Amino acid sequence: MDKASIGGAFLALAGIVAGLLIEGGNLGQILQPTAALIVFGGTLGAVLLQFPLTTVVAAFRSLGSLFFAPRRQEAQLIHQLVAFANKARRSGVVSLDADLQAIQDPFLRQTLMLAVDGTEPADLRNIMHVSLESITEEEERLPAVFESAGGFSPTIGILGAVLGLIQVMQHLDNINEVGRGIAVAFVATIYGVGIANLFFLPFAGKMRLRIHASHRRREMMLEGVIAILEGINPRILEIKLAGFLDGGNPVPRERAA
């Protein structure tokens, strides 16, 4: 589990609820189905107007992954590429054809397959850069969904508050109803601002960090395969790929293949 995501969500909600209770309020004051319907329904509708349905569905499906810490596989990837380099140096790049089926990552498998087929390093780089940019562009659409939702929801929350105030104005003869109605009307604003700043925008930010990490890992794959194709020394390759790690820390020698 990603402790930062879970702890952050809990801390944000707990802080707001605690503040409300300390001021003498209660949860019933902010649990308003009508306000929630206006804000959530209006925000979702606006997002669907801006993005294709498949993109919106994919974005919400990816939410679950934000609460699980990603597996750090960069060091393992370096060991795998160094092992490929050693094998290619002994038996030639064509010998790596037997390893293609065991590679799970489709980007690495496609890159290595082109290398085995005899693609020149410059051509391989150009071909896979196009693929890399296409994958990254598609992934970048997912956080854009939540960034848009974070922009729409506060405005729709204000819209909900105005609609509530319109209803309040019809009961100016009853001051008690006016006070209660105004309080209820502003709940929509709380919902709009709250979900934008506590959820939608943080979701987008963390999702972009994950996308950048995936992009860097694919760049590592590409540079590693090109280096193998160029016949670089495996030890030099390991040092080169270690530069992609956080802080550029070298891979422990005892774990090298």
C-alpha positions, 0 to 999 in steps of 0.5 A: 500500500502507498502510505503517503496516498492513504495517510494523506487522504485520511489526514485531509478528511480527518482534519476537516471533520475534526475542525467542524466538530470542534466548532460545534458542528455535526456531519449532518450539516455537510451531508446534503444529497442535493448539493452532492448531486449538483456538484458530482453530476455537473462535474462528471458531465463537464468532463465527459463533454471534454474527453472521450468516454474511454479516456474518462473510464480509463482515468477512473480505473487507474485511481486504485493504483494510486493507493498502491506503491509501485514496485521498484524494478529499475535495478532488476531491469538493469541486471536483465539488460546487463545479462543480455549484453553479456549474452550478446557479446558471447553469442551475438545479438541474434542469440537474444531471440530465444529470450523474447518470449520471456520478456513481459514488458511489451516496449522492451520486447518490441525494442529487443525484437527490432534489435535482433532483426538487425535494425540499425541503432539510429533507426531503432532509436527513431522507431521506438521514440515514436512509440514512446511518445505515443504511449506517453501522450496516451498516458498523459490524458489520464491526469488531464481528466482529473485536472479538468475535474478539479477546475470544473468542480469549484465553479459548479459548486458555486452554481449549486450555491446560487441555485440554493440561494434562489430557493432561499429567496422564496422564503424571506418571510421566514427568517429561520428558513432563510438561515438554514437555507443559506447554510445548506446552499453553501454546502455545494461550494464546500463539495466543489472546492473540497473534491477539487483540492483534496482529491482531483488535483492531488490525484492528477499530480501523483498520476503524473509522477507515476507516468514520468517514472514509467517514461524514464524506465522505457527510456532506460530500456531503449538506451540499454538495447541500443547499447547492446546493439552497439556492442558496449561493454556490459560493465560500462552499460551497467554504469550508464543505466545506473544514471537513470536511478534516483541519485544515479546510485550504482547497482550493487555488484553482488546482484549483477548478472 
